[in-house]
Amino acid sequence: MIDLTGKVAIVTGSARGLGRGIAEKLASLGSQVIISDINAEGLEITASEFRDKGYKVDSYVANVAKREDAEALVQYAITQHGKLDILVNNAGINRDAMLHKMNQEQWDSVIGVNLTGVFNVLQPAAIHMREQQSGRIINISSASWLGNIGQANYAAAKAGVVGLTKTAARELAKFNVTCNAICPGFIETDMTRGVPEKVWDTMISKIPMGRAGKPEDVANMIAYLASDQASYITSEVINVGGGFIL
């Protein structure tokens, strides 16, 4: 049984979708969770619903692409709760386009949130975790990190997350801080439910298990990696996708 009672966690991009599912899982296991998102209205709705369930949760509006926001988010957790045990870097965006049509804004915005944003939160969190001699960092990459048509920006960012994860894992291991990456496959969220039926069927056809994943499928793995049971697991890139094949 995983027990995160007494742990303090940050989950970025957690107003809805996958991030919300991750935050709810950690909270249900006893963790004090700071949910964070750029969407202030959605964040408050989620925080209110979590509190109604009896979960210990704070909300903090932040744009992880802005260094000052990311640093303030980490400092908030430390100031309010005295420490930070778990960081889940989930915030991400899509701006898909074929390589020959992709404009600079599409490239910069995705790299800014999906890669620089991960670094912006990870670095101050890692500094704190080094000092306290413990911590769990879980970065959300993607099956697309191996390359995907129409996603040069997204794939590049998610591949960068893998490299960043492995480097952080090596640097932080001697401080009892682990760092791992999760690569979700096709997960059923508000965003994916909006795709055309034909696209949905095509995606499902690429999954040997024959179904889309659910946020809890990813959240369950993250809960394990965040726990004391995973204290000897670091630098791993773990696919959670039912065998999803791009």
C-alpha positions in Angstrom: 0.0 0.0 0.0 1.4 3.4 -1.0 1.2 6.0 1.7 2.2 9.6 0.9 1.0 11.0 4.2 3.2 13.9 5.3 4.7 14.4 1.8 4.4 17.8 0.0 4.0 17.7 -3.8 3.7 20.1 -6.7 1.9 19.1 -9.9 2.2 21.6 -12.7 -0.5 21.8 -15.4 -3.0 20.3 -13.1 -6.2 22.3 -13.5 -7.6 19.5 -15.8 -6.8 16.4 -17.8 -3.8 14.3 -17.0 -2.4 16.7 -14.5 -5.6 16.8 -12.5 -5.7 13.0 -12.4 -2.1 12.9 -11.1 -2.8 15.5 -8.5 -5.9 13.7 -7.3 -4.0 10.4 -7.0 -1.3 11.9 -4.9 -3.8 13.7 -2.7 -5.9 10.6 -2.2 -2.7 8.9 -0.8 -2.3 11.5 1.8 0.0 14.0 0.2 -0.3 17.8 0.6 -0.6 18.8 -3.1 0.0 22.2 -4.6 -1.9 22.2 -7.9 -0.6 24.8 -10.4 -1.7 26.0 -13.8 -1.9 29.1 -16.0 -5.7 28.7 -16.0 -6.7 30.5 -12.8 -10.4 29.8 -13.2 -10.0 26.1 -13.9 -7.5 25.8 -11.1 -9.9 27.1 -8.5 -12.7 24.8 -9.7 -10.4 21.8 -9.3 -9.1 23.0 -6.0 -12.6 23.4 -4.6 -13.7 20.0 -5.8 -10.6 18.4 -4.2 -11.3 20.1 -0.9 -14.8 18.9 -1.0 -13.4 15.4 -1.1 -11.3 16.1 2.0 -8.0 16.4 0.2 -5.2 18.6 1.4 -4.6 21.0 -1.5 -3.4 24.5 -2.3 -3.7 26.2 -5.7 -1.0 28.4 -7.3 -1.4 30.2 -10.6 1.9 30.0 -12.6 3.2 30.0 -16.1 6.1 27.7 -16.0 7.6 29.2 -19.1 8.3 32.3 -17.0 11.3 31.7 -14.7 10.0 34.0 -12.0 6.7 32.2 -11.8 8.4 28.8 -11.6 10.7 29.9 -8.8 7.8 31.5 -6.9 5.8 28.3 -7.2 8.6 26.2 -5.6 9.2 28.9 -2.9 5.5 28.9 -2.1 5.5 25.2 -1.3 8.6 25.5 0.9 7.3 28.6 2.7 3.8 27.3 3.3 4.7 23.7 4.2 8.4 23.7 5.1 9.6 21.4 2.4 9.0 19.9 -1.0 9.2 16.1 -1.4 7.6 15.5 -4.8 7.7 17.4 -8.1 5.6 16.3 -11.1 6.5 18.4 -14.2 3.3 17.9 -16.2 2.5 21.3 -17.8 2.6 21.1 -21.6 1.0 22.5 -24.8 0.6 21.4 -28.4 1.1 23.6 -31.5 1.2 21.0 -34.2 2.3 21.7 -37.8 4.2 20.0 -40.5 7.9 20.9 -40.4 7.8 23.0 -43.6 4.9 25.0 -42.3 5.8 25.5 -38.7 6.3 29.1 -37.7 8.6 30.5 -35.1 5.8 31.2 -32.6 4.7 27.5 -32.7 8.3 26.4 -32.1 9.1 28.9 -29.4 5.9 28.4 -27.4 6.1 24.6 -27.2 9.8 24.6 -26.4 9.2 27.4 -23.8 6.5 25.4 -21.9 7.4 21.8 -22.5 11.2 22.0 -22.1 12.3 25.3 -20.6 9.3 25.2 -18.3 10.4 21.8 -17.0 13.9 23.2 -16.3 12.5 26.3 -14.7 10.6 24.3 -12.0 13.1 21.5 -11.7 16.1 23.6 -10.9 14.9 25.4 -7.8 13.2 22.2 -6.7 16.4 20.3 -7.1 18.4 22.9 -5.1 16.0 22.4 -2.2 15.9 18.7 -2.5 19.7 18.5 -2.4 19.7 20.4 0.8 17.1 18.3 2.5 18.8 15.1 1.1 15.7 13.6 -0.3 13.1 14.1 -3.1 11.3 12.6 -6.0 11.1 14.3 -9.4 8.9 12.9 -12.2 8.9 14.6 -15.6 6.2 13.9 -18.1 7.7 13.3 -21.5 5.7 11.5 -24.3 5.8 8.6 -26.7 6.4 11.3 -29.3 9.9 11.9 -28.1 11.0 9.4 -30.6 9.6 11.6 -33.4 6.1 12.1 -34.8 4.8 13.6 -38.0 3.5 17.1 -37.5 5.2 17.5 -34.1 8.8 18.6 -34.6 8.5 21.1 -31.8 6.7 18.8 -29.4 8.9 15.8 -30.1 12.1 17.9 -29.7 10.8 19.3 -26.4 9.9 15.8 -25.1 13.2 14.3 -26.2 14.9 17.2 -24.3 12.9 16.2 -21.2 14.4 12.7 -21.4 17.9 14.1 -21.6 17.3 16.5 -18.8 15.8 13.8 -16.7 18.8 11.4 -17.1 21.2 14.2 -16.4 19.4 15.4 -13.3 19.2 11.8 -12.1 22.9 11.4 -12.3 23.7 14.6 -10.6 21.1 14.2 -7.8 21.5 10.5 -7.0 24.1 11.0 -4.2 21.6 13.3 -2.5 18.9 10.7 -2.3 16.9 12.5 -5.0 15.5 10.4 -7.8 14.4 11.7 -11.2 12.4 9.7 -13.7 10.4 10.4 -16.9 7.0 9.0 -17.8 6.0 8.7 -21.5 2.2 8.5 -21.7 0.7 7.0 -24.8 -2.8 7.9 -26.0 -4.6 9.0 -22.8 -8.3 9.8 -22.7 -8.6 13.4 -21.5 -10.8 16.5 -22.3 -8.4 17.3 -25.1 -8.3 13.8 -26.8 -12.1 13.3 -26.4 -12.5 16.2 -28.8 -10.6 14.6 -31.7 -12.7 13.4 -34.7 -14.0 9.8 -34.5 -11.8 8.7 -37.4 -8.7 10.0 -35.7 -9.7 8.4 -32.5 -10.2 5.0 -34.2 -6.8 5.4 -35.9 -5.1 6.0 -32.6 -6.8 3.1 -30.9 -5.7 0.8 -33.7 -2.1 1.5 -32.8 -2.6 0.3 -29.2 -2.2 -3.4 -28.7 -4.4 -3.3 -25.6 -7.2 -1.9 -27.7 -8.2 1.1 -25.6 -7.1 4.6 -24.7 -5.4 5.0 -21.4 -7.0 6.8 -18.5 -5.3 9.5 -16.4 -5.2 7.1 -13.4 -3.1 4.7 -15.5 -0.4 7.3 -15.6 -1.1 8.5 -12.0 -0.7 5.1 -10.6 2.9 4.8 -11.9 3.7 8.3 -10.7 2.4 7.5 -7.2 4.7 4.5 -7.1 7.7 6.5 -8.2 6.9 9.2 -5.7 6.8 6.7 -2.8 9.5 5.3 -0.6 9.0 2.0 -2.4 10.8 3.5 -5.5 13.8 4.8 -3.6 16.3 2.8 -5.8 14.7 3.7 -9.2 16.2 6.7 -11.0 17.1 7.8 -14.6 14.3 5.6 -16.0 12.1 6.4 -19.0 8.8 4.5 -18.5 6.2 4.1 -21.2 2.6 4.0 -20.0 0.6 3.4 -23.2 -0.7 -0.1 -23.5 2.0 -0.9 -26.0 1.2 2.2 -28.0 3.1 2.3 -31.4 3.6 5.6 -33.2 
